[in-house]
Amino acid sequence: MGRYGDLDYQYWAKTGFLLSVAVFAAGAGAELSVAATNLTLSGWEQTLFVDMEIVGVLGALFSPLLFGIVLPLTE
């Protein structure tokens, strides 16, 4: 058994990446649909969608890095 138990690094790297892409797509899609329909958003809604895009990009970058490279090397 490894240092971190019995983690399936490949599963967590793929799942984290796909979840992050979904969060990014939801935030970007919401912003684009609001812009296309000429609606206005309140400040917290605009901040929420921008934060979803930022978290999605960071998660898509760091999830494979962490679960695909760093943790398997520390076993």
CHARMM internal coordinates of N, CA and C (Angstrom, degrees):
IC EDIT
DIST 1 N 1 CA 1.4525
DIST 1 CA 1 C 1.5300
ANGL 1 N 1 CA 1 C 108.15
DIST 1 C 2 N 1.3005
ANGL 1 CA 1 C 2 N 115.39
DIHE 1 N 1 CA 1 C 2 N 141.07
DIST 2 N 2 CA 1.4507
ANGL 1 C 2 N 2 CA 121.25
DIHE 1 CA 1 C 2 N 2 CA -178.77
DIST 2 CA 2 C 1.5201
ANGL 2 N 2 CA 2 C 112.64
DIHE 1 C 2 N 2 CA 2 C -78.06
DIST 2 C 3 N 1.2806
ANGL 2 CA 2 C 3 N 113.77
DIHE 2 N 2 CA 2 C 3 N 178.89
DIST 3 N 3 CA 1.4592
ANGL 2 C 3 N 3 CA 121.71
DIHE 2 CA 2 C 3 N 3 CA -177.41
DIST 3 CA 3 C 1.5246
ANGL 3 N 3 CA 3 C 112.42
DIHE 2 C 3 N 3 CA 3 C -65.04
DIST 3 C 4 N 1.3220
ANGL 3 CA 3 C 4 N 117.77
DIHE 3 N 3 CA 3 C 4 N -35.01
DIST 4 N 4 CA 1.4637
ANGL 3 C 4 N 4 CA 122.62
DIHE 3 CA 3 C 4 N 4 CA -177.15
DIST 4 CA 4 C 1.5226
ANGL 4 N 4 CA 4 C 112.44
DIHE 3 C 4 N 4 CA 4 C -101.87
DIST 4 C 5 N 1.3168
ANGL 4 CA 4 C 5 N 117.12
DIHE 4 N 4 CA 4 C 5 N 23.52
DIST 5 N 5 CA 1.4511
ANGL 4 C 5 N 5 CA 119.31
DIHE 4 CA 4 C 5 N 5 CA -179.48
DIST 5 CA 5 C 1.5153
ANGL 5 N 5 CA 5 C 110.11
DIHE 4 C 5 N 5 CA 5 C 86.72
DIST 5 C 6 N 1.2915
ANGL 5 CA 5 C 6 N 115.73
DIHE 5 N 5 CA 5 C 6 N -143.44
DIST 6 N 6 CA 1.4571
ANGL 5 C 6 N 6 CA 121.23
DIHE 5 CA 5 C 6 N 6 CA -176.21
DIST 6 CA 6 C 1.5269
ANGL 6 N 6 CA 6 C 109.70
DIHE 5 C 6 N 6 CA 6 C -115.03
DIST 6 C 7 N 1.3362
ANGL 6 CA 6 C 7 N 116.93
DIHE 6 N 6 CA 6 C 7 N 59.96
DIST 7 N 7 CA 1.4543
ANGL 6 C 7 N 7 CA 121.37
DIHE 6 CA 6 C 7 N 7 CA -179.40
DIST 7 CA 7 C 1.5267
ANGL 7 N 7 CA 7 C 110.90
DIHE 6 C 7 N 7 CA 7 C -79.70
DIST 7 C 8 N 1.3016
ANGL 7 CA 7 C 8 N 115.88
DIHE 7 N 7 CA 7 C 8 N 139.02
DIST 8 N 8 CA 1.4560
ANGL 7 C 8 N 8 CA 121.82
DIHE 7 CA 7 C 8 N 8 CA 173.82
DIST 8 CA 8 C 1.5295
ANGL 8 N 8 CA 8 C 106.91
DIHE 7 C 8 N 8 CA 8 C -95.08
DIST 8 C 9 N 1.3334
ANGL 8 CA 8 C 9 N 115.83
DIHE 8 N 8 CA 8 C 9 N 93.13
DIST 9 N 9 CA 1.4614
ANGL 8 C 9 N 9 CA 121.03
DIHE 8 CA 8 C 9 N 9 CA -174.10
DIST 9 CA 9 C 1.5203
ANGL 9 N 9 CA 9 C 112.21
DIHE 8 C 9 N 9 CA 9 C -62.14
DIST 9 C 10 N 1.3018
ANGL 9 CA 9 C 10 N 117.37
DIHE 9 N 9 CA 9 C 10 N -37.94
DIST 10 N 10 CA 1.4604
ANGL 9 C 10 N 10 CA 120.69
DIHE 9 CA 9 C 10 N 10 CA -179.17
DIST 10 CA 10 C 1.5271
ANGL 10 N 10 CA 10 C 110.76
DIHE 9 C 10 N 10 CA 10 C -63.10
DIST 10 C 11 N 1.3155
ANGL 10 CA 10 C 11 N 116.73
DIHE 10 N 10 CA 10 C 11 N -43.52
DIST 11 N 11 CA 1.4703
ANGL 10 C 11 N 11 CA 120.96
DIHE 10 CA 10 C 11 N 11 CA 179.03
DIST 11 CA 11 C 1.5303
ANGL 11 N 11 CA 11 C 110.82
DIHE 10 C 11 N 11 CA 11 C -62.42
DIST 11 C 12 N 1.3156
ANGL 11 CA 11 C 12 N 117.16
DIHE 11 N 11 CA 11 C 12 N -47.11
DIST 12 N 12 CA 1.4699
ANGL 11 C 12 N 12 CA 120.22
DIHE 11 CA 11 C 12 N 12 CA -177.31
DIST 12 CA 12 C 1.5262
ANGL 12 N 12 CA 12 C 112.22
DIHE 11 C 12 N 12 CA 12 C -68.88
DIST 12 C 13 N 1.3282
ANGL 12 CA 12 C 13 N 117.68
DIHE 12 N 12 CA 12 C 13 N -33.70
DIST 13 N 13 CA 1.4646
ANGL 12 C 13 N 13 CA 120.10
DIHE 12 CA 12 C 13 N 13 CA 177.16
DIST 13 CA 13 C 1.5282
ANGL 13 N 13 CA 13 C 110.79
DIHE 12 C 13 N 13 CA 13 C -66.25
DIST 13 C 14 N 1.3255
ANGL 13 CA 13 C 14 N 116.65
DIHE 13 N 13 CA 13 C 14 N -45.27
DIST 14 N 14 CA 1.4710
ANGL 13 C 14 N 14 CA 120.44
DIHE 13 CA 13 C 14 N 14 CA -180.00
DIST 14 CA 14 C 1.5208
ANGL 14 N 14 CA 14 C 111.37
DIHE 13 C 14 N 14 CA 14 C -68.09
DIST 14 C 15 N 1.3262
ANGL 14 CA 14 C 15 N 116.30
DIHE 14 N 14 CA 14 C 15 N -44.18
DIST 15 N 15 CA 1.4633
ANGL 14 C 15 N 15 CA 120.14
DIHE 14 CA 14 C 15 N 15 CA -179.00
DIST 15 CA 15 C 1.5233
ANGL 15 N 15 CA 15 C 111.37
DIHE 14 C 15 N 15 CA 15 C -64.33
DIST 15 C 16 N 1.3150
ANGL 15 CA 15 C 16 N 117.08
DIHE 15 N 15 CA 15 C 16 N -43.77
DIST 16 N 16 CA 1.4627
ANGL 15 C 16 N 16 CA 120.55
DIHE 15 CA 15 C 16 N 16 CA 178.41
DIST 16 CA 16 C 1.5151
ANGL 16 N 16 CA 16 C 112.34
DIHE 15 C 16 N 16 CA 16 C -62.72
DIST 16 C 17 N 1.3269
ANGL 16 CA 16 C 17 N 116.12
DIHE 16 N 16 CA 16 C 17 N -40.50
DIST 17 N 17 CA 1.4599
ANGL 16 C 17 N 17 CA 119.72
DIHE 16 CA 16 C 17 N 17 CA 178.49
DIST 17 CA 17 C 1.5195
ANGL 17 N 17 CA 17 C 111.23
DIHE 16 C 17 N 17 CA 17 C -64.84
DIST 17 C 18 N 1.3354
ANGL 17 CA 17 C 18 N 116.74
DIHE 17 N 17 CA 17 C 18 N -48.01
DIST 18 N 18 CA 1.4611
ANGL 17 C 18 N 18 CA 119.76
DIHE 17 CA 17 C 18 N 18 CA -177.87
DIST 18 CA 18 C 1.5227
ANGL 18 N 18 CA 18 C 112.21
DIHE 17 C 18 N 18 CA 18 C -66.63
DIST 18 C 19 N 1.3223
ANGL 18 CA 18 C 19 N 117.60
DIHE 18 N 18 CA 18 C 19 N -36.88
DIST 19 N 19 CA 1.4607
ANGL 18 C 19 N 19 CA 120.87
DIHE 18 CA 18 C 19 N 19 CA 176.39
DIST 19 CA 19 C 1.5304
ANGL 19 N 19 CA 19 C 110.72
DIHE 18 C 19 N 19 CA 19 C -65.15
DIST 19 C 20 N 1.3131
ANGL 19 CA 19 C 20 N 117.05
DIHE 19 N 19 CA 19 C 20 N -40.01
DIST 20 N 20 CA 1.4632
ANGL 19 C 20 N 20 CA 120.73
DIHE 19 CA 19 C 20 N 20 CA 178.28
DIST 20 CA 20 C 1.5218
ANGL 20 N 20 CA 20 C 111.96
DIHE 19 C 20 N 20 CA 20 C -66.33
DIST 20 C 21 N 1.3198
ANGL 20 CA 20 C 21 N 116.74
DIHE 20 N 20 CA 20 C 21 N -39.23
DIST 21 N 21 CA 1.4672
ANGL 20 C 21 N 21 CA 120.46
DIHE 20 CA 20 C 21 N 21 CA 176.88
DIST 21 CA 21 C 1.5238
ANGL 21 N 21 CA 21 C 110.02
DIHE 20 C 21 N 21 CA 21 C -64.69
DIST 21 C 22 N 1.3324
ANGL 21 CA 21 C 22 N 116.71
DIHE 21 N 21 CA 21 C 22 N -38.25
DIST 22 N 22 CA 1.4676
ANGL 21 C 22 N 22 CA 120.20
DIHE 21 CA 21 C 22 N 22 CA 178.65
DIST 22 CA 22 C 1.5259
ANGL 22 N 22 CA 22 C 111.18
DIHE 21 C 22 N 22 CA 22 C -66.02
DIST 22 C 23 N 1.3299
ANGL 22 CA 22 C 23 N 118.06
DIHE 22 N 22 CA 22 C 23 N -39.86
DIST 23 N 23 CA 1.4643
ANGL 22 C 23 N 23 CA 121.64
DIHE 22 CA 22 C 23 N 23 CA 177.99
DIST 23 CA 23 C 1.5319
ANGL 23 N 23 CA 23 C 109.91
DIHE 22 C 23 N 23 CA 23 C -64.77
DIST 23 C 24 N 1.3370
ANGL 23 CA 23 C 24 N 116.39
DIHE 23 N 23 CA 23 C 24 N -43.48
DIST 24 N 24 CA 1.4643
ANGL 23 C 24 N 24 CA 119.85
DIHE 23 CA 23 C 24 N 24 CA 177.67
DIST 24 CA 24 C 1.5233
ANGL 24 N 24 CA 24 C 111.34
DIHE 23 C 24 N 24 CA 24 C -62.22
DIST 24 C 25 N 1.3272
ANGL 24 CA 24 C 25 N 116.29
DIHE 24 N 24 CA 24 C 25 N -44.91
DIST 25 N 25 CA 1.4655
ANGL 24 C 25 N 25 CA 120.08
DIHE 24 CA 24 C 25 N 25 CA -178.91
DIST 25 CA 25 C 1.5226
ANGL 25 N 25 CA 25 C 111.58
DIHE 24 C 25 N 25 CA 25 C -64.23
DIST 25 C 26 N 1.3215
ANGL 25 CA 25 C 26 N 117.66
DIHE 25 N 25 CA 25 C 26 N -37.97
DIST 26 N 26 CA 1.4644
ANGL 25 C 26 N 26 CA 120.58
DIHE 25 CA 25 C 26 N 26 CA 178.32
DIST 26 CA 26 C 1.5245
ANGL 26 N 26 CA 26 C 110.92
DIHE 25 C 26 N 26 CA 26 C -64.97
DIST 26 C 27 N 1.3339
ANGL 26 CA 26 C 27 N 117.21
DIHE 26 N 26 CA 26 C 27 N -44.47
DIST 27 N 27 CA 1.4647
ANGL 26 C 27 N 27 CA 120.47
DIHE 26 CA 26 C 27 N 27 CA 179.29
DIST 27 CA 27 C 1.5171
ANGL 27 N 27 CA 27 C 112.32
DIHE 26 C 27 N 27 CA 27 C -65.81
DIST 27 C 28 N 1.3278
ANGL 27 CA 27 C 28 N 116.81
DIHE 27 N 27 CA 27 C 28 N -45.31
DIST 28 N 28 CA 1.4619
ANGL 27 C 28 N 28 CA 120.39
DIHE 27 CA 27 C 28 N 28 CA -179.72
DIST 28 CA 28 C 1.5239
ANGL 28 N 28 CA 28 C 110.95
DIHE 27 C 28 N 28 CA 28 C -68.83
DIST 28 C 29 N 1.3199
ANGL 28 CA 28 C 29 N 116.96
DIHE 28 N 28 CA 28 C 29 N -39.71
DIST 29 N 29 CA 1.4625
ANGL 28 C 29 N 29 CA 120.17
DIHE 28 CA 28 C 29 N 29 CA 178.95
DIST 29 CA 29 C 1.5130
ANGL 29 N 29 CA 29 C 112.34
DIHE 28 C 29 N 29 CA 29 C -64.58
DIST 29 C 30 N 1.3191
ANGL 29 CA 29 C 30 N 116.52
DIHE 29 N 29 CA 29 C 30 N -39.40
DIST 30 N 30 CA 1.4647
ANGL 29 C 30 N 30 CA 119.70
DIHE 29 CA 29 C 30 N 30 CA 178.32
DIST 30 CA 30 C 1.5241
ANGL 30 N 30 CA 30 C 110.73
DIHE 29 C 30 N 30 CA 30 C -65.03
DIST 30 C 31 N 1.3338
ANGL 30 CA 30 C 31 N 116.69
DIHE 30 N 30 CA 30 C 31 N -42.79
DIST 31 N 31 CA 1.4610
ANGL 30 C 31 N 31 CA 118.95
DIHE 30 CA 30 C 31 N 31 CA 179.04
DIST 31 CA 31 C 1.5245
ANGL 31 N 31 CA 31 C 111.78
DIHE 30 C 31 N 31 CA 31 C -65.17
DIST 31 C 32 N 1.3211
ANGL 31 CA 31 C 32 N 116.88
DIHE 31 N 31 CA 31 C 32 N -41.40
DIST 32 N 32 CA 1.4624
ANGL 31 C 32 N 32 CA 119.72
DIHE 31 CA 31 C 32 N 32 CA 179.68
DIST 32 CA 32 C 1.5194
ANGL 32 N 32 CA 32 C 111.99
DIHE 31 C 32 N 32 CA 32 C -67.28
DIST 32 C 33 N 1.3127
ANGL 32 CA 32 C 33 N 116.93
DIHE 32 N 32 CA 32 C 33 N -38.55
DIST 33 N 33 CA 1.4643
ANGL 32 C 33 N 33 CA 118.86
DIHE 32 CA 32 C 33 N 33 CA 179.97
DIST 33 CA 33 C 1.5252
ANGL 33 N 33 CA 33 C 111.23
DIHE 32 C 33 N 33 CA 33 C -69.69
DIST 33 C 34 N 1.3107
ANGL 33 CA 33 C 34 N 117.88
DIHE 33 N 33 CA 33 C 34 N -35.36
DIST 34 N 34 CA 1.4630
ANGL 33 C 34 N 34 CA 120.55
DIHE 33 CA 33 C 34 N 34 CA 176.65
DIST 34 CA 34 C 1.5262
ANGL 34 N 34 CA 34 C 109.88
DIHE 33 C 34 N 34 CA 34 C -66.69
DIST 34 C 35 N 1.3292
ANGL 34 CA 34 C 35 N 116.56
DIHE 34 N 34 CA 34 C 35 N -41.41
DIST 35 N 35 CA 1.4624
ANGL 34 C 35 N 35 CA 119.89
DIHE 34 CA 34 C 35 N 35 CA 179.29
DIST 35 CA 35 C 1.5269
ANGL 35 N 35 CA 35 C 111.26
DIHE 34 C 35 N 35 CA 35 C -67.22
DIST 35 C 36 N 1.3206
ANGL 35 CA 35 C 36 N 117.23
DIHE 35 N 35 CA 35 C 36 N -36.39
DIST 36 N 36 CA 1.4694
ANGL 35 C 36 N 36 CA 120.71
DIHE 35 CA 35 C 36 N 36 CA -178.72
DIST 36 CA 36 C 1.5181
ANGL 36 N 36 CA 36 C 112.10
DIHE 35 C 36 N 36 CA 36 C -70.17
DIST 36 C 37 N 1.3167
ANGL 36 CA 36 C 37 N 117.28
DIHE 36 N 36 CA 36 C 37 N -29.51
DIST 37 N 37 CA 1.4645
ANGL 36 C 37 N 37 CA 120.26
DIHE 36 CA 36 C 37 N 37 CA -178.24
DIST 37 CA 37 C 1.5251
ANGL 37 N 37 CA 37 C 112.52
DIHE 36 C 37 N 37 CA 37 C -95.99
DIST 37 C 38 N 1.3040
ANGL 37 CA 37 C 38 N 117.60
DIHE 37 N 37 CA 37 C 38 N 4.97
DIST 38 N 38 CA 1.4668
ANGL 37 C 38 N 38 CA 123.80
DIHE 37 CA 37 C 38 N 38 CA 178.63
DIST 38 CA 38 C 1.5264
ANGL 38 N 38 CA 38 C 113.19
DIHE 37 C 38 N 38 CA 38 C 57.49
DIST 38 C 39 N 1.3128
ANGL 38 CA 38 C 39 N 116.63
DIHE 38 N 38 CA 38 C 39 N 35.52
DIST 39 N 39 CA 1.4583
ANGL 38 C 39 N 39 CA 121.46
DIHE 38 CA 38 C 39 N 39 CA 174.74
DIST 39 CA 39 C 1.5221
ANGL 39 N 39 CA 39 C 109.40
DIHE 38 C 39 N 39 CA 39 C -89.66
DIST 39 C 40 N 1.3143
ANGL 39 CA 39 C 40 N 116.15
DIHE 39 N 39 CA 39 C 40 N 164.08
DIST 40 N 40 CA 1.4566
ANGL 39 C 40 N 40 CA 120.23
DIHE 39 CA 39 C 40 N 40 CA 175.46
DIST 40 CA 40 C 1.5276
ANGL 40 N 40 CA 40 C 108.64
DIHE 39 C 40 N 40 CA 40 C -114.02
DIST 40 C 41 N 1.3020
ANGL 40 CA 40 C 41 N 115.30
DIHE 40 N 40 CA 40 C 41 N 146.08
DIST 41 N 41 CA 1.4519
ANGL 40 C 41 N 41 CA 121.99
DIHE 40 CA 40 C 41 N 41 CA 178.43
DIST 41 CA 41 C 1.5180
ANGL 41 N 41 CA 41 C 109.75
DIHE 40 C 41 N 41 CA 41 C -111.14
DIST 41 C 42 N 1.3201
ANGL 41 CA 41 C 42 N 115.04
DIHE 41 N 41 CA 41 C 42 N 150.52
DIST 42 N 42 CA 1.4614
ANGL 41 C 42 N 42 CA 117.77
DIHE 41 CA 41 C 42 N 42 CA 172.88
DIST 42 CA 42 C 1.5247
ANGL 42 N 42 CA 42 C 108.25
DIHE 41 C 42 N 42 CA 42 C -76.62
DIST 42 C 43 N 1.2903
ANGL 42 CA 42 C 43 N 116.04
DIHE 42 N 42 CA 42 C 43 N 171.45
DIST 43 N 43 CA 1.4625
ANGL 42 C 43 N 43 CA 121.08
DIHE 42 CA 42 C 43 N 43 CA -175.39
DIST 43 CA 43 C 1.5151
ANGL 43 N 43 CA 43 C 113.45
DIHE 42 C 43 N 43 CA 43 C -62.03
DIST 43 C 44 N 1.3320
ANGL 43 CA 43 C 44 N 117.27
DIHE 43 N 43 CA 43 C 44 N -41.59
DIST 44 N 44 CA 1.4655
ANGL 43 C 44 N 44 CA 118.91
DIHE 43 CA 43 C 44 N 44 CA -177.01
DIST 44 CA 44 C 1.5230
ANGL 44 N 44 CA 44 C 111.53
DIHE 43 C 44 N 44 CA 44 C -71.08
DIST 44 C 45 N 1.3355
ANGL 44 CA 44 C 45 N 117.33
DIHE 44 N 44 CA 44 C 45 N -29.95
DIST 45 N 45 CA 1.4613
ANGL 44 C 45 N 45 CA 119.61
DIHE 44 CA 44 C 45 N 45 CA 178.12
DIST 45 CA 45 C 1.5279
ANGL 45 N 45 CA 45 C 110.96
DIHE 44 C 45 N 45 CA 45 C -70.86
DIST 45 C 46 N 1.3098
ANGL 45 CA 45 C 46 N 115.85
DIHE 45 N 45 CA 45 C 46 N -42.83
DIST 46 N 46 CA 1.4639
ANGL 45 C 46 N 46 CA 120.00
DIHE 45 CA 45 C 46 N 46 CA 177.14
DIST 46 CA 46 C 1.5283
ANGL 46 N 46 CA 46 C 110.38
DIHE 45 C 46 N 46 CA 46 C -61.93
DIST 46 C 47 N 1.3264
ANGL 46 CA 46 C 47 N 116.49
DIHE 46 N 46 CA 46 C 47 N -42.59
DIST 47 N 47 CA 1.4630
ANGL 46 C 47 N 47 CA 121.04
DIHE 46 CA 46 C 47 N 47 CA 178.01
DIST 47 CA 47 C 1.5213
ANGL 47 N 47 CA 47 C 111.26
DIHE 46 C 47 N 47 CA 47 C -63.43
DIST 47 C 48 N 1.3269
ANGL 47 CA 47 C 48 N 117.77
DIHE 47 N 47 CA 47 C 48 N -39.77
DIST 48 N 48 CA 1.4583
ANGL 47 C 48 N 48 CA 121.93
DIHE 47 CA 47 C 48 N 48 CA 179.00
DIST 48 CA 48 C 1.5260
ANGL 48 N 48 CA 48 C 111.20
DIHE 47 C 48 N 48 CA 48 C -60.93
DIST 48 C 49 N 1.3242
ANGL 48 CA 48 C 49 N 117.22
DIHE 48 N 48 CA 48 C 49 N -46.22
DIST 49 N 49 CA 1.4582
ANGL 48 C 49 N 49 CA 120.20
DIHE 48 CA 48 C 49 N 49 CA -178.01
DIST 49 CA 49 C 1.5273
ANGL 49 N 49 CA 49 C 111.63
DIHE 48 C 49 N 49 CA 49 C -68.69
DIST 49 C 50 N 1.3196
ANGL 49 CA 49 C 50 N 117.90
DIHE 49 N 49 CA 49 C 50 N -38.16
DIST 50 N 50 CA 1.4656
ANGL 49 C 50 N 50 CA 120.59
DIHE 49 CA 49 C 50 N 50 CA 176.96
DIST 50 CA 50 C 1.5270
ANGL 50 N 50 CA 50 C 110.33
DIHE 49 C 50 N 50 CA 50 C -66.53
DIST 50 C 51 N 1.3235
ANGL 50 CA 50 C 51 N 116.84
DIHE 50 N 50 CA 50 C 51 N -41.34
DIST 51 N 51 CA 1.4624
ANGL 50 C 51 N 51 CA 120.37
DIHE 50 CA 50 C 51 N 51 CA 177.70
DIST 51 CA 51 C 1.5226
ANGL 51 N 51 CA 51 C 111.60
DIHE 50 C 51 N 51 CA 51 C -65.09
DIST 51 C 52 N 1.3308
ANGL 51 CA 51 C 52 N 117.71
DIHE 51 N 51 CA 51 C 52 N -35.45
DIST 52 N 52 CA 1.4608
ANGL 51 C 52 N 52 CA 120.31
DIHE 51 CA 51 C 52 N 52 CA 176.06
DIST 52 CA 52 C 1.5242
ANGL 52 N 52 CA 52 C 110.82
DIHE 51 C 52 N 52 CA 52 C -62.69
DIST 52 C 53 N 1.3165
ANGL 52 CA 52 C 53 N 116.96
DIHE 52 N 52 CA 52 C 53 N -39.26
DIST 53 N 53 CA 1.4624
ANGL 52 C 53 N 53 CA 120.13
DIHE 52 CA 52 C 53 N 53 CA 177.65
DIST 53 CA 53 C 1.5245
ANGL 53 N 53 CA 53 C 111.33
DIHE 52 C 53 N 53 CA 53 C -66.15
DIST 53 C 54 N 1.3165
ANGL 53 CA 53 C 54 N 117.06
DIHE 53 N 53 CA 53 C 54 N -42.32
DIST 54 N 54 CA 1.4672
ANGL 53 C 54 N 54 CA 121.05
DIHE 53 CA 53 C 54 N 54 CA -179.18
DIST 54 CA 54 C 1.5251
ANGL 54 N 54 CA 54 C 110.53
DIHE 53 C 54 N 54 CA 54 C -65.91
DIST 54 C 55 N 1.3331
ANGL 54 CA 54 C 55 N 117.12
DIHE 54 N 54 CA 54 C 55 N -46.56
DIST 55 N 55 CA 1.4631
ANGL 54 C 55 N 55 CA 120.81
DIHE 54 CA 54 C 55 N 55 CA 179.82
DIST 55 CA 55 C 1.5314
ANGL 55 N 55 CA 55 C 110.40
DIHE 54 C 55 N 55 CA 55 C -64.51
DIST 55 C 56 N 1.3154
ANGL 55 CA 55 C 56 N 117.26
DIHE 55 N 55 CA 55 C 56 N -37.07
DIST 56 N 56 CA 1.4561
ANGL 55 C 56 N 56 CA 120.44
DIHE 55 CA 55 C 56 N 56 CA 178.00
DIST 56 CA 56 C 1.5160
ANGL 56 N 56 CA 56 C 112.63
DIHE 55 C 56 N 56 CA 56 C -63.23
DIST 56 C 57 N 1.3170
ANGL 56 CA 56 C 57 N 117.13
DIHE 56 N 56 CA 56 C 57 N -44.13
DIST 57 N 57 CA 1.4638
ANGL 56 C 57 N 57 CA 120.79
DIHE 56 CA 56 C 57 N 57 CA 179.51
DIST 57 CA 57 C 1.5283
ANGL 57 N 57 CA 57 C 110.58
DIHE 56 C 57 N 57 CA 57 C -66.66
DIST 57 C 58 N 1.3268
ANGL 57 CA 57 C 58 N 117.00
DIHE 57 N 57 CA 57 C 58 N -45.87
DIST 58 N 58 CA 1.4651
ANGL 57 C 58 N 58 CA 120.01
DIHE 57 CA 57 C 58 N 58 CA -179.72
DIST 58 CA 58 C 1.5243
ANGL 58 N 58 CA 58 C 111.55
DIHE 57 C 58 N 58 CA 58 C -64.42
DIST 58 C 59 N 1.3171
ANGL 58 CA 58 C 59 N 116.82
DIHE 58 N 58 CA 58 C 59 N -40.55
DIST 59 N 59 CA 1.4555
ANGL 58 C 59 N 59 CA 119.63
DIHE 58 CA 58 C 59 N 59 CA 177.86
DIST 59 CA 59 C 1.5135
ANGL 59 N 59 CA 59 C 112.48
DIHE 58 C 59 N 59 CA 59 C -65.06
DIST 59 C 60 N 1.3295
ANGL 59 CA 59 C 60 N 116.51
DIHE 59 N 59 CA 59 C 60 N -39.72
DIST 60 N 60 CA 1.4653
ANGL 59 C 60 N 60 CA 120.46
DIHE 59 CA 59 C 60 N 60 CA 179.38
DIST 60 CA 60 C 1.5244
ANGL 60 N 60 CA 60 C 111.13
DIHE 59 C 60 N 60 CA 60 C -66.50
DIST 60 C 61 N 1.3176
ANGL 60 CA 60 C 61 N 117.60
DIHE 60 N 60 CA 60 C 61 N -28.80
DIST 61 N 61 CA 1.4634
ANGL 60 C 61 N 61 CA 120.69
DIHE 60 CA 60 C 61 N 61 CA 177.88
DIST 61 CA 61 C 1.5241
ANGL 61 N 61 CA 61 C 112.25
DIHE 60 C 61 N 61 CA 61 C -81.87
DIST 61 C 62 N 1.3260
ANGL 61 CA 61 C 62 N 117.23
DIHE 61 N 61 CA 61 C 62 N -43.48
DIST 62 N 62 CA 1.4548
ANGL 61 C 62 N 62 CA 119.99
DIHE 61 CA 61 C 62 N 62 CA -171.21
DIST 62 CA 62 C 1.5202
ANGL 62 N 62 CA 62 C 114.79
DIHE 61 C 62 N 62 CA 62 C -89.32
DIST 62 C 63 N 1.3032
ANGL 62 CA 62 C 63 N 119.12
DIHE 62 N 62 CA 62 C 63 N -24.61
DIST 63 N 63 CA 1.4629
ANGL 62 C 63 N 63 CA 120.38
DIHE 62 CA 62 C 63 N 63 CA -179.53
DIST 63 CA 63 C 1.5337
ANGL 63 N 63 CA 63 C 111.96
DIHE 62 C 63 N 63 CA 63 C -64.06
DIST 63 C 64 N 1.3216
ANGL 63 CA 63 C 64 N 120.12
DIHE 63 N 63 CA 63 C 64 N -51.12
DIST 64 N 64 CA 1.4710
ANGL 63 C 64 N 64 CA 118.42
DIHE 63 CA 63 C 64 N 64 CA 176.71
DIST 64 CA 64 C 1.5289
ANGL 64 N 64 CA 64 C 112.38
DIHE 63 C 64 N 64 CA 64 C -66.16
DIST 64 C 65 N 1.3202
ANGL 64 CA 64 C 65 N 116.57
DIHE 64 N 64 CA 64 C 65 N -33.61
DIST 65 N 65 CA 1.4608
ANGL 64 C 65 N 65 CA 119.63
DIHE 64 CA 64 C 65 N 65 CA 178.68
DIST 65 CA 65 C 1.5215
ANGL 65 N 65 CA 65 C 110.52
DIHE 64 C 65 N 65 CA 65 C -63.53
DIST 65 C 66 N 1.3193
ANGL 65 CA 65 C 66 N 116.76
DIHE 65 N 65 CA 65 C 66 N -45.44
DIST 66 N 66 CA 1.4586
ANGL 65 C 66 N 66 CA 121.12
DIHE 65 CA 65 C 66 N 66 CA -177.74
DIST 66 CA 66 C 1.5276
ANGL 66 N 66 CA 66 C 111.63
DIHE 65 C 66 N 66 CA 66 C -71.88
DIST 66 C 67 N 1.3390
ANGL 66 CA 66 C 67 N 117.17
DIHE 66 N 66 CA 66 C 67 N -54.25
DIST 67 N 67 CA 1.4579
ANGL 66 C 67 N 67 CA 120.54
DIHE 66 CA 66 C 67 N 67 CA -174.27
DIST 67 CA 67 C 1.5235
ANGL 67 N 67 CA 67 C 113.65
DIHE 66 C 67 N 67 CA 67 C -83.62
DIST 67 C 68 N 1.3102
ANGL 67 CA 67 C 68 N 118.04
DIHE 67 N 67 CA 67 C 68 N -19.18
DIST 68 N 68 CA 1.4543
ANGL 67 C 68 N 68 CA 120.35
DIHE 67 CA 67 C 68 N 68 CA -178.56
DIST 68 CA 68 C 1.5103
ANGL 68 N 68 CA 68 C 114.24
DIHE 67 C 68 N 68 CA 68 C -98.11
DIST 68 C 69 N 1.3420
ANGL 68 CA 68 C 69 N 117.44
DIHE 68 N 68 CA 68 C 69 N -23.92
DIST 69 N 69 CA 1.4636
ANGL 68 C 69 N 69 CA 119.92
DIHE 68 CA 68 C 69 N 69 CA -175.49
DIST 69 CA 69 C 1.5251
ANGL 69 N 69 CA 69 C 111.96
DIHE 68 C 69 N 69 CA 69 C -123.07
DIST 69 C 70 N 1.3223
ANGL 69 CA 69 C 70 N 117.60
DIHE 69 N 69 CA 69 C 70 N -55.93
DIST 70 N 70 CA 1.4638
ANGL 69 C 70 N 70 CA 120.45
DIHE 69 CA 69 C 70 N 70 CA -170.06
DIST 70 CA 70 C 1.5251
ANGL 70 N 70 CA 70 C 112.07
DIHE 69 C 70 N 70 CA 70 C -70.23
DIST 70 C 71 N 1.3180
ANGL 70 CA 70 C 71 N 118.83
DIHE 70 N 70 CA 70 C 71 N -54.25
DIST 71 N 71 CA 1.4659
ANGL 70 C 71 N 71 CA 119.96
DIHE 70 CA 70 C 71 N 71 CA -176.81
DIST 71 CA 71 C 1.5312
ANGL 71 N 71 CA 71 C 113.46
DIHE 70 C 71 N 71 CA 71 C -64.26
DIST 71 C 72 N 1.3325
ANGL 71 CA 71 C 72 N 120.68
DIHE 71 N 71 CA 71 C 72 N -41.27
DIST 72 N 72 CA 1.4641
ANGL 71 C 72 N 72 CA 117.32
DIHE 71 CA 71 C 72 N 72 CA 176.20
DIST 72 CA 72 C 1.5306
ANGL 72 N 72 CA 72 C 113.46
DIHE 71 C 72 N 72 CA 72 C -63.82
DIST 72 C 73 N 1.3136
ANGL 72 CA 72 C 73 N 118.07
DIHE 72 N 72 CA 72 C 73 N -30.40
DIST 73 N 73 CA 1.4677
ANGL 72 C 73 N 73 CA 120.21
DIHE 72 CA 72 C 73 N 73 CA 178.84
DIST 73 CA 73 C 1.5244
ANGL 73 N 73 CA 73 C 112.07
DIHE 72 C 73 N 73 CA 73 C -73.30
DIST 73 C 74 N 1.3246
ANGL 73 CA 73 C 74 N 117.97
DIHE 73 N 73 CA 73 C 74 N -22.68
DIST 74 N 74 CA 1.4574
ANGL 73 C 74 N 74 CA 119.82
DIHE 73 CA 73 C 74 N 74 CA -179.00
DIST 74 CA 74 C 1.5275
ANGL 74 N 74 CA 74 C 112.53
DIHE 73 C 74 N 74 CA 74 C -87.71
DIST 74 C 75 N 1.3269
ANGL 74 CA 74 C 75 N 118.14
DIHE 74 N 74 CA 74 C 75 N -2.43
DIST 75 N 75 CA 1.4753
ANGL 74 C 75 N 75 CA 121.15
DIHE 74 CA 74 C 75 N 75 CA 178.88
DIST 75 CA 75 C 1.4937
ANGL 75 N 75 CA 75 C 109.80
DIHE 74 C 75 N 75 CA 75 C -67.18
END
COOR INIT
IC SEED 1 N 1 CA 1 C
IC BUILD
